[in-house]
């Protein structure tokens, strides 16, 4: 139910692809995928997570790619091009 409440508050399903340097091998990049409901365009949850990462995790951030998708959207409709009666 919490997910639905977040969506009703205009939250979007947000996916972040985080590339970071391996702590012991700075030349290697590792990938981490983060996904949660967040509010675009400021993304407070993602920013909070990235601040935590910078403060607590040894791997230095290289880049972050963000994608978002609205889950509750107006329904699609179309009109029928024919009409028939079933008997």
PDB file of N, CA, C and O in Angstrom:
ATOM      1  N   UNK A   1       0.811  -1.196   0.000  1.00  0.00           N
ATOM      2  CA  UNK A   1       0.000   0.000   0.000  1.00  0.00           C
ATOM      3  C   UNK A   1       0.858   1.266   0.000  1.00  0.00           C
ATOM      4  O   UNK A   1       0.453   2.295  -0.541  1.00  0.00           O
ATOM      5  N   UNK A   2       2.022   1.189   0.597  1.00  0.00           N
ATOM      6  CA  UNK A   2       2.908   2.354   0.634  1.00  0.00           C
ATOM      7  C   UNK A   2       3.334   2.760  -0.773  1.00  0.00           C
ATOM      8  O   UNK A   2       3.472   3.950  -1.054  1.00  0.00           O
ATOM      9  N   UNK A   3       3.547   1.777  -1.671  1.00  0.00           N
ATOM     10  CA  UNK A   3       3.934   2.094  -3.040  1.00  0.00           C
ATOM     11  C   UNK A   3       2.840   2.886  -3.743  1.00  0.00           C
ATOM     12  O   UNK A   3       3.129   3.858  -4.440  1.00  0.00           O
ATOM     13  N   UNK A   4       1.588   2.477  -3.565  1.00  0.00           N
ATOM     14  CA  UNK A   4       0.468   3.184  -4.175  1.00  0.00           C
ATOM     15  C   UNK A   4       0.365   4.600  -3.620  1.00  0.00           C
ATOM     16  O   UNK A   4       0.112   5.540  -4.373  1.00  0.00           O
ATOM     17  N   UNK A   5       0.555   4.763  -2.327  1.00  0.00           N
ATOM     18  CA  UNK A   5       0.520   6.098  -1.729  1.00  0.00           C
ATOM     19  C   UNK A   5       1.622   6.981  -2.304  1.00  0.00           C
ATOM     20  O   UNK A   5       1.396   8.166  -2.552  1.00  0.00           O
ATOM     21  N   UNK A   6       2.797   6.427  -2.518  1.00  0.00           N
ATOM     22  CA  UNK A   6       3.889   7.191  -3.126  1.00  0.00           C
ATOM     23  C   UNK A   6       3.525   7.611  -4.555  1.00  0.00           C
ATOM     24  O   UNK A   6       3.797   8.742  -4.957  1.00  0.00           O
ATOM     25  N   UNK A   7       2.915   6.706  -5.315  1.00  0.00           N
ATOM     26  CA  UNK A   7       2.540   7.022  -6.686  1.00  0.00           C
ATOM     27  C   UNK A   7       1.476   8.105  -6.729  1.00  0.00           C
ATOM     28  O   UNK A   7       1.496   8.965  -7.610  1.00  0.00           O
ATOM     29  N   UNK A   8       0.541   8.068  -5.777  1.00  0.00           N
ATOM     30  CA  UNK A   8      -0.502   9.086  -5.731  1.00  0.00           C
ATOM     31  C   UNK A   8       0.065  10.454  -5.359  1.00  0.00           C
ATOM     32  O   UNK A   8      -0.550  11.481  -5.646  1.00  0.00           O
ATOM     33  N   UNK A   9       1.220  10.471  -4.730  1.00  0.00           N
ATOM     34  CA  UNK A   9       1.891  11.739  -4.400  1.00  0.00           C
ATOM     35  C   UNK A   9       2.808  12.179  -5.544  1.00  0.00           C
ATOM     36  O   UNK A   9       3.673  13.035  -5.359  1.00  0.00           O
ATOM     37  N   UNK A  10       2.613  11.588  -6.721  1.00  0.00           N
ATOM     38  CA  UNK A  10       3.351  11.932  -7.937  1.00  0.00           C
ATOM     39  C   UNK A  10       4.771  11.370  -7.955  1.00  0.00           C
ATOM     40  O   UNK A  10       5.625  11.893  -8.672  1.00  0.00           O
ATOM     41  N   UNK A  11       5.038  10.335  -7.197  1.00  0.00           N
ATOM     42  CA  UNK A  11       6.345   9.682  -7.239  1.00  0.00           C
ATOM     43  C   UNK A  11       6.448   8.820  -8.493  1.00  0.00           C
ATOM     44  O   UNK A  11       5.444   8.333  -9.014  1.00  0.00           O
ATOM     45  N   UNK A  12       7.653   8.646  -8.957  1.00  0.00           N
ATOM     46  CA  UNK A  12       7.923   7.842 -10.151  1.00  0.00           C
ATOM     47  C   UNK A  12       8.850   6.690  -9.778  1.00  0.00           C
ATOM     48  O   UNK A  12       9.673   6.799  -8.869  1.00  0.00           O
ATOM     49  N   UNK A  13       8.696   5.591 -10.499  1.00  0.00           N
ATOM     50  CA  UNK A  13       9.655   4.508 -10.337  1.00  0.00           C
ATOM     51  C   UNK A  13      10.959   4.987 -10.951  1.00  0.00           C
ATOM     52  O   UNK A  13      11.028   5.265 -12.149  1.00  0.00           O
ATOM     53  N   UNK A  14      11.988   5.083 -10.129  1.00  0.00           N
ATOM     54  CA  UNK A  14      13.271   5.637 -10.547  1.00  0.00           C
ATOM     55  C   UNK A  14      14.338   4.555 -10.475  1.00  0.00           C
ATOM     56  O   UNK A  14      14.471   3.859  -9.468  1.00  0.00           O
ATOM     57  N   UNK A  15      15.086   4.427 -11.543  1.00  0.00           N
ATOM     58  CA  UNK A  15      16.188   3.474 -11.599  1.00  0.00           C
ATOM     59  C   UNK A  15      17.476   4.251 -11.852  1.00  0.00           C
ATOM     60  O   UNK A  15      17.554   5.067 -12.771  1.00  0.00           O
ATOM     61  N   UNK A  16      18.477   3.989 -11.031  1.00  0.00           N
ATOM     62  CA  UNK A  16      19.776   4.644 -11.197  1.00  0.00           C
ATOM     63  C   UNK A  16      20.839   3.583 -11.457  1.00  0.00           C
ATOM     64  O   UNK A  16      20.944   2.596 -10.728  1.00  0.00           O
ATOM     65  N   UNK A  17      21.612   3.800 -12.491  1.00  0.00           N
ATOM     66  CA  UNK A  17      22.765   2.948 -12.802  1.00  0.00           C
ATOM     67  C   UNK A  17      23.987   3.686 -12.282  1.00  0.00           C
ATOM     68  O   UNK A  17      24.372   4.727 -12.814  1.00  0.00           O
ATOM     69  N   UNK A  18      24.587   3.140 -11.243  1.00  0.00           N
ATOM     70  CA  UNK A  18      25.702   3.791 -10.566  1.00  0.00           C
ATOM     71  C   UNK A  18      26.989   3.055 -10.921  1.00  0.00           C
ATOM     72  O   UNK A  18      27.120   1.858 -10.663  1.00  0.00           O
ATOM     73  N   UNK A  19      27.928   3.771 -11.508  1.00  0.00           N
ATOM     74  CA  UNK A  19      29.248   3.217 -11.786  1.00  0.00           C
ATOM     75  C   UNK A  19      30.205   3.778 -10.750  1.00  0.00           C
ATOM     76  O   UNK A  19      30.213   4.979 -10.480  1.00  0.00           O
ATOM     77  N   UNK A  20      31.007   2.901 -10.176  1.00  0.00           N
ATOM     78  CA  UNK A  20      31.953   3.333  -9.151  1.00  0.00           C
ATOM     79  C   UNK A  20      33.274   2.598  -9.307  1.00  0.00           C
ATOM     80  O   UNK A  20      33.330   1.514  -9.887  1.00  0.00           O
ATOM     81  N   UNK A  21      34.344   3.205  -8.781  1.00  0.00           N
ATOM     82  CA  UNK A  21      35.676   2.619  -8.840  1.00  0.00           C
ATOM     83  C   UNK A  21      35.795   1.560  -7.742  1.00  0.00           C
ATOM     84  O   UNK A  21      35.354   1.768  -6.612  1.00  0.00           O
ATOM     85  N   UNK A  22      36.393   0.436  -8.090  1.00  0.00           N
ATOM     86  CA  UNK A  22      36.671  -0.594  -7.089  1.00  0.00           C
ATOM     87  C   UNK A  22      37.672  -0.031  -6.080  1.00  0.00           C
ATOM     88  O   UNK A  22      38.656   0.586  -6.489  1.00  0.00           O
ATOM     89  N   UNK A  23      37.456  -0.219  -4.783  1.00  0.00           N
ATOM     90  CA  UNK A  23      38.357   0.360  -3.778  1.00  0.00           C
ATOM     91  C   UNK A  23      39.813  -0.091  -3.924  1.00  0.00           C
ATOM     92  O   UNK A  23      40.723   0.723  -3.766  1.00  0.00           O
ATOM     93  N   UNK A  24      40.047  -1.363  -4.219  1.00  0.00           N
ATOM     94  CA  UNK A  24      41.418  -1.874  -4.303  1.00  0.00           C
ATOM     95  C   UNK A  24      42.036  -1.729  -5.692  1.00  0.00           C
ATOM     96  O   UNK A  24      43.257  -1.784  -5.837  1.00  0.00           O
ATOM     97  N   UNK A  25      41.197  -1.545  -6.712  1.00  0.00           N
ATOM     98  CA  UNK A  25      41.665  -1.445  -8.093  1.00  0.00           C
ATOM     99  C   UNK A  25      40.995  -0.235  -8.742  1.00  0.00           C
ATOM    100  O   UNK A  25      39.960  -0.375  -9.394  1.00  0.00           O
ATOM    101  N   UNK A  26      41.578   0.947  -8.568  1.00  0.00           N
ATOM    102  CA  UNK A  26      40.967   2.191  -9.031  1.00  0.00           C
ATOM    103  C   UNK A  26      40.680   2.205 -10.530  1.00  0.00           C
ATOM    104  O   UNK A  26      39.796   2.932 -10.983  1.00  0.00           O
ATOM    105  N   UNK A  27      41.411   1.417 -11.294  1.00  0.00           N
ATOM    106  CA  UNK A  27      41.218   1.396 -12.742  1.00  0.00           C
ATOM    107  C   UNK A  27      39.996   0.604 -13.184  1.00  0.00           C
ATOM    108  O   UNK A  27      39.599   0.700 -14.345  1.00  0.00           O
ATOM    109  N   UNK A  28      39.391  -0.173 -12.297  1.00  0.00           N
ATOM    110  CA  UNK A  28      38.216  -0.983 -12.641  1.00  0.00           C
ATOM    111  C   UNK A  28      36.943  -0.303 -12.164  1.00  0.00           C
ATOM    112  O   UNK A  28      36.890   0.266 -11.073  1.00  0.00           O
ATOM    113  N   UNK A  29      35.909  -0.376 -13.014  1.00  0.00           N
ATOM    114  CA  UNK A  29      34.594   0.155 -12.648  1.00  0.00           C
ATOM    115  C   UNK A  29      33.651  -0.999 -12.345  1.00  0.00           C
ATOM    116  O   UNK A  29      33.688  -2.038 -13.005  1.00  0.00           O
ATOM    117  N   UNK A  30      32.822  -0.809 -11.359  1.00  0.00           N
ATOM    118  CA  UNK A  30      31.796  -1.770 -10.982  1.00  0.00           C
ATOM    119  C   UNK A  30      30.443  -1.076 -11.150  1.00  0.00           C
ATOM    120  O   UNK A  30      30.353   0.148 -11.051  1.00  0.00           O
ATOM    121  N   UNK A  31      29.402  -1.854 -11.402  1.00  0.00           N
ATOM    122  CA  UNK A  31      28.072  -1.294 -11.603  1.00  0.00           C
ATOM    123  C   UNK A  31      27.148  -1.703 -10.459  1.00  0.00           C
ATOM    124  O   UNK A  31      27.184  -2.839  -9.988  1.00  0.00           O
ATOM    125  N   UNK A  32      26.322  -0.755 -10.023  1.00  0.00           N
ATOM    126  CA  UNK A  32      25.314  -1.012  -8.996  1.00  0.00           C
ATOM    127  C   UNK A  32      24.009  -0.417  -9.503  1.00  0.00           C
ATOM    128  O   UNK A  32      23.991   0.721  -9.971  1.00  0.00           O
ATOM    129  N   UNK A  33      22.911  -1.176  -9.416  1.00  0.00           N
ATOM    130  CA  UNK A  33      21.595  -0.694  -9.837  1.00  0.00           C
ATOM    131  C   UNK A  33      20.764  -0.400  -8.593  1.00  0.00           C
ATOM    132  O   UNK A  33      20.602  -1.258  -7.725  1.00  0.00           O
ATOM    133  N   UNK A  34      20.240   0.818  -8.518  1.00  0.00           N
ATOM    134  CA  UNK A  34      19.391   1.256  -7.407  1.00  0.00           C
ATOM    135  C   UNK A  34      18.015   1.566  -7.978  1.00  0.00           C
ATOM    136  O   UNK A  34      17.904   2.214  -9.018  1.00  0.00           O
ATOM    137  N   UNK A  35      16.950   1.099  -7.292  1.00  0.00           N
ATOM    138  CA  UNK A  35      15.600   1.353  -7.776  1.00  0.00           C
ATOM    139  C   UNK A  35      14.670   1.601  -6.598  1.00  0.00           C
ATOM    140  O   UNK A  35      14.679   0.860  -5.615  1.00  0.00           O
ATOM    141  N   UNK A  36      13.863   2.664  -6.712  1.00  0.00           N
ATOM    142  CA  UNK A  36      12.909   3.011  -5.661  1.00  0.00           C
ATOM    143  C   UNK A  36      11.934   4.032  -6.241  1.00  0.00           C
ATOM    144  O   UNK A  36      12.136   4.528  -7.349  1.00  0.00           O
ATOM    145  N   UNK A  37      10.883   4.342  -5.495  1.00  0.00           N
ATOM    146  CA  UNK A  37       9.977   5.417  -5.883  1.00  0.00           C
ATOM    147  C   UNK A  37      10.578   6.730  -5.403  1.00  0.00           C
ATOM    148  O   UNK A  37      11.023   6.844  -4.260  1.00  0.00           O
ATOM    149  N   UNK A  38      10.586   7.726  -6.297  1.00  0.00           N
ATOM    150  CA  UNK A  38      11.201   9.004  -5.955  1.00  0.00           C
ATOM    151  C   UNK A  38      10.442  10.122  -6.661  1.00  0.00           C
ATOM    152  O   UNK A  38       9.675   9.873  -7.591  1.00  0.00           O
ATOM    153  N   UNK A  39      10.659  11.337  -6.217  1.00  0.00           N
ATOM    154  CA  UNK A  39       9.979  12.508  -6.758  1.00  0.00           C
ATOM    155  C   UNK A  39      10.897  13.257  -7.719  1.00  0.00           C
ATOM    156  O   UNK A  39      11.910  13.828  -7.315  1.00  0.00           O
ATOM    157  N   UNK A  40      10.520  13.245  -9.004  1.00  0.00           N
ATOM    158  CA  UNK A  40      11.289  13.981 -10.005  1.00  0.00           C
ATOM    159  C   UNK A  40      10.904  15.456  -9.907  1.00  0.00           C
ATOM    160  O   UNK A  40       9.769  15.735  -9.523  1.00  0.00           O
ATOM    161  N   UNK A  41      11.747  16.391 -10.219  1.00  0.00           N
ATOM    162  CA  UNK A  41      13.085  16.266 -10.764  1.00  0.00           C
ATOM    163  C   UNK A  41      14.192  16.332  -9.710  1.00  0.00           C
ATOM    164  O   UNK A  41      15.365  16.196 -10.056  1.00  0.00           O
ATOM    165  N   UNK A  42      13.852  16.536  -8.440  1.00  0.00           N
ATOM    166  CA  UNK A  42      14.899  16.691  -7.422  1.00  0.00           C
ATOM    167  C   UNK A  42      15.430  15.367  -6.886  1.00  0.00           C
ATOM    168  O   UNK A  42      16.555  15.321  -6.389  1.00  0.00           O
ATOM    169  N   UNK A  43      14.657  14.295  -6.971  1.00  0.00           N
ATOM    170  CA  UNK A  43      15.054  12.955  -6.538  1.00  0.00           C
ATOM    171  C   UNK A  43      15.642  12.940  -5.124  1.00  0.00           C
ATOM    172  O   UNK A  43      16.818  12.616  -4.955  1.00  0.00           O
ATOM    173  N   UNK A  44      14.847  13.283  -4.108  1.00  0.00           N
ATOM    174  CA  UNK A  44      15.392  13.340  -2.743  1.00  0.00           C
ATOM    175  C   UNK A  44      15.887  11.995  -2.216  1.00  0.00           C
ATOM    176  O   UNK A  44      16.901  11.953  -1.520  1.00  0.00           O
ATOM    177  N   UNK A  45      15.203  10.900  -2.529  1.00  0.00           N
ATOM    178  CA  UNK A  45      15.655   9.590  -2.044  1.00  0.00           C
ATOM    179  C   UNK A  45      16.968   9.176  -2.688  1.00  0.00           C
ATOM    180  O   UNK A  45      17.864   8.671  -2.011  1.00  0.00           O
ATOM    181  N   UNK A  46      17.083   9.386  -3.978  1.00  0.00           N
ATOM    182  CA  UNK A  46      18.325   9.043  -4.673  1.00  0.00           C
ATOM    183  C   UNK A  46      19.477   9.900  -4.156  1.00  0.00           C
ATOM    184  O   UNK A  46      20.569   9.387  -3.914  1.00  0.00           O
ATOM    185  N   UNK A  47      19.244  11.190  -3.987  1.00  0.00           N
ATOM    186  CA  UNK A  47      20.300  12.066  -3.462  1.00  0.00           C
ATOM    187  C   UNK A  47      20.717  11.655  -2.055  1.00  0.00           C
ATOM    188  O   UNK A  47      21.900  11.696  -1.716  1.00  0.00           O
ATOM    189  N   UNK A  48      19.752  11.261  -1.243  1.00  0.00           N
ATOM    190  CA  UNK A  48      20.070  10.786   0.104  1.00  0.00           C
ATOM    191  C   UNK A  48      20.938   9.529   0.037  1.00  0.00           C
ATOM    192  O   UNK A  48      21.908   9.398   0.784  1.00  0.00           O
ATOM    193  N   UNK A  49      20.582   8.602  -0.865  1.00  0.00           N
ATOM    194  CA  UNK A  49      21.369   7.380  -1.019  1.00  0.00           C
ATOM    195  C   UNK A  49      22.790   7.697  -1.494  1.00  0.00           C
ATOM    196  O   UNK A  49      23.753   7.110  -1.002  1.00  0.00           O
ATOM    197  N   UNK A  50      22.922   8.618  -2.445  1.00  0.00           N
ATOM    198  CA  UNK A  50      24.253   8.968  -2.960  1.00  0.00           C
ATOM    199  C   UNK A  50      25.099   9.671  -1.894  1.00  0.00           C
ATOM    200  O   UNK A  50      26.314   9.480  -1.848  1.00  0.00           O
ATOM    201  N   UNK A  51      24.475  10.473  -1.049  1.00  0.00           N
ATOM    202  CA  UNK A  51      25.208  11.084   0.065  1.00  0.00           C
ATOM    203  C   UNK A  51      25.691  10.016   1.042  1.00  0.00           C
ATOM    204  O   UNK A  51      26.820  10.078   1.528  1.00  0.00           O
ATOM    205  N   UNK A  52      24.824   9.025   1.331  1.00  0.00           N
ATOM    206  CA  UNK A  52      25.213   7.907   2.180  1.00  0.00           C
ATOM    207  C   UNK A  52      26.394   7.165   1.562  1.00  0.00           C
ATOM    208  O   UNK A  52      27.363   6.837   2.246  1.00  0.00           O
ATOM    209  N   UNK A  53      26.299   6.905   0.249  1.00  0.00           N
ATOM    210  CA  UNK A  53      27.373   6.193  -0.457  1.00  0.00           C
ATOM    211  C   UNK A  53      28.690   6.940  -0.303  1.00  0.00           C
ATOM    212  O   UNK A  53      29.704   6.345   0.062  1.00  0.00           O
ATOM    213  N   UNK A  54      28.680   8.232  -0.578  1.00  0.00           N
ATOM    214  CA  UNK A  54      29.916   9.027  -0.506  1.00  0.00           C
ATOM    215  C   UNK A  54      30.505   9.035   0.902  1.00  0.00           C
ATOM    216  O   UNK A  54      31.723   9.069   1.075  1.00  0.00           O
ATOM    217  N   UNK A  55      29.639   9.004   1.893  1.00  0.00           N
ATOM    218  CA  UNK A  55      30.083   9.073   3.281  1.00  0.00           C
ATOM    219  C   UNK A  55      30.527   7.717   3.829  1.00  0.00           C
ATOM    220  O   UNK A  55      31.485   7.665   4.601  1.00  0.00           O
ATOM    221  N   UNK A  56      29.864   6.618   3.455  1.00  0.00           N
ATOM    222  CA  UNK A  56      30.055   5.322   4.114  1.00  0.00           C
ATOM    223  C   UNK A  56      30.722   4.243   3.261  1.00  0.00           C
ATOM    224  O   UNK A  56      31.294   3.306   3.819  1.00  0.00           O
ATOM    225  N   UNK A  57      30.672   4.338   1.952  1.00  0.00           N
ATOM    226  CA  UNK A  57      31.169   3.282   1.071  1.00  0.00           C
ATOM    227  C   UNK A  57      32.542   3.679   0.535  1.00  0.00           C
ATOM    228  O   UNK A  57      32.768   4.845   0.211  1.00  0.00           O
ATOM    229  N   UNK A  58      33.454   2.724   0.439  1.00  0.00           N
ATOM    230  CA  UNK A  58      34.819   3.000  -0.003  1.00  0.00           C
ATOM    231  C   UNK A  58      34.917   3.276  -1.500  1.00  0.00           C
ATOM    232  O   UNK A  58      35.807   4.011  -1.927  1.00  0.00           O
ATOM    233  N   UNK A  59      34.030   2.709  -2.300  1.00  0.00           N
ATOM    234  CA  UNK A  59      34.124   2.880  -3.749  1.00  0.00           C
ATOM    235  C   UNK A  59      33.758   4.290  -4.173  1.00  0.00           C
ATOM    236  O   UNK A  59      32.640   4.742  -3.927  1.00  0.00           O
ATOM    237  N   UNK A  60      34.701   4.997  -4.818  1.00  0.00           N
ATOM    238  CA  UNK A  60      34.468   6.366  -5.272  1.00  0.00           C
ATOM    239  C   UNK A  60      33.518   6.362  -6.471  1.00  0.00           C
ATOM    240  O   UNK A  60      33.709   5.589  -7.410  1.00  0.00           O
ATOM    241  N   UNK A  61      32.491   7.226  -6.442  1.00  0.00           N
ATOM    242  CA  UNK A  61      31.521   7.298  -7.533  1.00  0.00           C
ATOM    243  C   UNK A  61      32.175   7.794  -8.818  1.00  0.00           C
ATOM    244  O   UNK A  61      32.979   8.726  -8.805  1.00  0.00           O
ATOM    245  N   UNK A  62      31.815   7.153  -9.921  1.00  0.00           N
ATOM    246  CA  UNK A  62      32.297   7.571 -11.235  1.00  0.00           C
ATOM    247  C   UNK A  62      31.197   8.329 -11.972  1.00  0.00           C
ATOM    248  O   UNK A  62      31.419   9.446 -12.440  1.00  0.00           O
ATOM    249  N   UNK A  63      30.002   7.722 -12.079  1.00  0.00           N
ATOM    250  CA  UNK A  63      28.890   8.358 -12.775  1.00  0.00           C
ATOM    251  C   UNK A  63      27.579   7.719 -12.336  1.00  0.00           C
ATOM    252  O   UNK A  63      27.547   6.591 -11.843  1.00  0.00           O
ATOM    253  N   UNK A  64      26.494   8.477 -12.533  1.00  0.00           N
ATOM    254  CA  UNK A  64      25.152   8.014 -12.185  1.00  0.00           C
ATOM    255  C   UNK A  64      24.230   8.357 -13.350  1.00  0.00           C
ATOM    256  O   UNK A  64      24.152   9.511 -13.770  1.00  0.00           O
ATOM    257  N   UNK A  65      23.532   7.344 -13.869  1.00  0.00           N
ATOM    258  CA  UNK A  65      22.549   7.520 -14.930  1.00  0.00           C
ATOM    259  C   UNK A  65      21.175   7.255 -14.336  1.00  0.00           C
ATOM    260  O   UNK A  65      20.975   6.251 -13.651  1.00  0.00           O
ATOM    261  N   UNK A  66      20.227   8.152 -14.595  1.00  0.00           N
ATOM    262  CA  UNK A  66      18.906   8.051 -13.975  1.00  0.00           C
ATOM    263  C   UNK A  66      17.839   7.913 -15.045  1.00  0.00           C
ATOM    264  O   UNK A  66      17.855   8.621 -16.052  1.00  0.00           O
ATOM    265  N   UNK A  67      16.903   6.983 -14.813  1.00  0.00           N
ATOM    266  CA  UNK A  67      15.724   6.823 -15.663  1.00  0.00           C
ATOM    267  C   UNK A  67      14.508   6.823 -14.754  1.00  0.00           C
ATOM    268  O   UNK A  67      14.561   6.319 -13.632  1.00  0.00           O
ATOM    269  N   UNK A  68      13.399   7.398 -15.248  1.00  0.00           N
ATOM    270  CA  UNK A  68      12.179   7.428 -14.438  1.00  0.00           C
ATOM    271  C   UNK A  68      10.992   7.085 -15.329  1.00  0.00           C
ATOM    272  O   UNK A  68      11.026   7.289 -16.543  1.00  0.00           O
ATOM    273  N   UNK A  69       9.951   6.566 -14.709  1.00  0.00           N
ATOM    274  CA  UNK A  69       8.760   6.170 -15.454  1.00  0.00           C
ATOM    275  C   UNK A  69       7.533   6.417 -14.602  1.00  0.00           C
ATOM    276  O   UNK A  69       7.457   5.962 -13.461  1.00  0.00           O
ATOM    277  N   UNK A  70       6.563   7.146 -15.162  1.00  0.00           N
ATOM    278  CA  UNK A  70       5.292   7.324 -14.481  1.00  0.00           C
ATOM    279  C   UNK A  70       4.535   5.998 -14.530  1.00  0.00           C
ATOM    280  O   UNK A  70       4.461   5.363 -15.582  1.00  0.00           O
ATOM    281  N   UNK A  71       3.983   5.588 -13.416  1.00  0.00           N
ATOM    282  CA  UNK A  71       3.256   4.325 -13.377  1.00  0.00           C
ATOM    283  C   UNK A  71       1.757   4.522 -13.477  1.00  0.00           C
ATOM    284  O   UNK A  71       1.061   3.695 -14.066  1.00  0.00           O
ATOM    285  N   UNK A  72       1.255   5.597 -12.916  1.00  0.00           N
ATOM    286  CA  UNK A  72      -0.170   5.893 -13.016  1.00  0.00           C
ATOM    287  C   UNK A  72      -0.327   6.969 -14.079  1.00  0.00           C
ATOM    288  O   UNK A  72       0.083   8.113 -13.884  1.00  0.00           O
ATOM    289  N   UNK A  73      -0.922   6.593 -15.202  1.00  0.00           N
ATOM    290  CA  UNK A  73      -1.096   7.522 -16.314  1.00  0.00           C
ATOM    291  C   UNK A  73      -2.545   7.451 -16.781  1.00  0.00           C
ATOM    292  O   UNK A  73      -3.248   6.489 -16.473  1.00  0.00           O
ATOM    293  N   UNK A  74      -2.990   8.447 -17.509  1.00  0.00           N
ATOM    294  CA  UNK A  74      -4.350   8.373 -18.046  1.00  0.00           C
ATOM    295  C   UNK A  74      -4.481   7.157 -18.967  1.00  0.00           C
ATOM    296  O   UNK A  74      -3.546   6.808 -19.687  1.00  0.00           O
ATOM    297  N   UNK A  75      -5.631   6.531 -18.935  1.00  0.00           N
ATOM    298  CA  UNK A  75      -5.846   5.349 -19.766  1.00  0.00           C
ATOM    299  C   UNK A  75      -5.890   5.688 -21.243  1.00  0.00           C
ATOM    300  O   UNK A  75      -6.319   6.775 -21.630  1.00  0.00           O
ATOM    301  N   UNK A  76      -5.449   4.764 -22.053  1.00  0.00           N
ATOM    302  CA  UNK A  76      -5.545   4.925 -23.495  1.00  0.00           C
ATOM    303  C   UNK A  76      -6.914   4.458 -23.950  1.00  0.00           C
ATOM    304  O   UNK A  76      -7.473   3.519 -23.383  1.00  0.00           O
ATOM    305  N   UNK A  77      -7.453   5.103 -24.962  1.00  0.00           N
ATOM    306  CA  UNK A  77      -8.741   4.674 -25.490  1.00  0.00           C
ATOM    307  C   UNK A  77      -8.726   4.863 -26.999  1.00  0.00           C
ATOM    308  O   UNK A  77      -7.928   5.626 -27.543  1.00  0.00           O
ATOM    309  N   UNK A  78      -9.605   4.167 -27.643  1.00  0.00           N
ATOM    310  CA  UNK A  78      -9.806   4.345 -29.077  1.00  0.00           C
ATOM    311  C   UNK A  78     -11.230   3.925 -29.405  1.00  0.00           C
ATOM    312  O   UNK A  78     -11.829   3.111 -28.702  1.00  0.00           O
ATOM    313  N   UNK A  79     -11.746   4.475 -30.450  1.00  0.00           N
ATOM    314  CA  UNK A  79     -13.111   4.192 -30.841  1.00  0.00           C
ATOM    315  C   UNK A  79     -13.136   2.980 -31.777  1.00  0.00           C
ATOM    316  O   UNK A  79     -12.239   2.797 -32.601  1.00  0.00           O
ATOM    317  N   UNK A  80     -14.161   2.172 -31.637  1.00  0.00           N
ATOM    318  CA  UNK A  80     -14.320   1.028 -32.532  1.00  0.00           C
ATOM    319  C   UNK A  80     -14.714   1.529 -33.923  1.00  0.00           C
ATOM    320  O   UNK A  80     -15.474   2.489 -34.047  1.00  0.00           O
ATOM    321  N   UNK A  81     -14.208   0.892 -34.947  1.00  0.00           N
ATOM    322  CA  UNK A  81     -14.502   1.309 -36.311  1.00  0.00           C
ATOM    323  C   UNK A  81     -15.691   0.544 -36.904  1.00  0.00           C
ATOM    324  O   UNK A  81     -16.074   0.803 -38.045  1.00  0.00           O
ATOM    325  N   UNK A  82     -16.267  -0.370 -36.169  1.00  0.00           N
ATOM    326  CA  UNK A  82     -17.404  -1.114 -36.673  1.00  0.00           C
ATOM    327  C   UNK A  82     -18.363  -1.389 -35.514  1.00  0.00           C
ATOM    328  O   UNK A  82     -17.997  -1.286 -34.343  1.00  0.00           O
ATOM    329  N   UNK A  83     -19.581  -1.736 -35.869  1.00  0.00           N
ATOM    330  CA  UNK A  83     -20.594  -2.030 -34.884  1.00  0.00           C
ATOM    331  C   UNK A  83     -21.339  -3.276 -35.338  1.00  0.00           C
ATOM    332  O   UNK A  83     -21.651  -3.423 -36.520  1.00  0.00           O
ATOM    333  N   UNK A  84     -21.628  -4.181 -34.390  1.00  0.00           N
ATOM    334  CA  UNK A  84     -22.340  -5.418 -34.739  1.00  0.00           C
ATOM    335  C   UNK A  84     -23.268  -5.787 -33.598  1.00  0.00           C
ATOM    336  O   UNK A  84     -23.103  -5.324 -32.469  1.00  0.00           O
ATOM    337  N   UNK A  85     -24.254  -6.634 -33.910  1.00  0.00           N
ATOM    338  CA  UNK A  85     -25.199  -7.111 -32.909  1.00  0.00           C
ATOM    339  C   UNK A  85     -25.092  -8.622 -32.840  1.00  0.00           C
ATOM    340  O   UNK A  85     -25.134  -9.300 -33.867  1.00  0.00           O
ATOM    341  N   UNK A  86     -24.953  -9.149 -31.641  1.00  0.00           N
ATOM    342  CA  UNK A  86     -24.922 -10.592 -31.447  1.00  0.00           C
ATOM    343  C   UNK A  86     -26.329 -11.062 -31.064  1.00  0.00           C
ATOM    344  O   UNK A  86     -26.991 -10.442 -30.232  1.00  0.00           O
ATOM    345  N   UNK A  87     -26.777 -12.158 -31.675  1.00  0.00           N
ATOM    346  CA  UNK A  87     -28.110 -12.672 -31.361  1.00  0.00           C
ATOM    347  C   UNK A  87     -28.029 -14.058 -30.787  1.00  0.00           C
ATOM    348  O   UNK A  87     -29.056 -14.653 -30.462  1.00  0.00           O
TER     349      UNK A  87
END
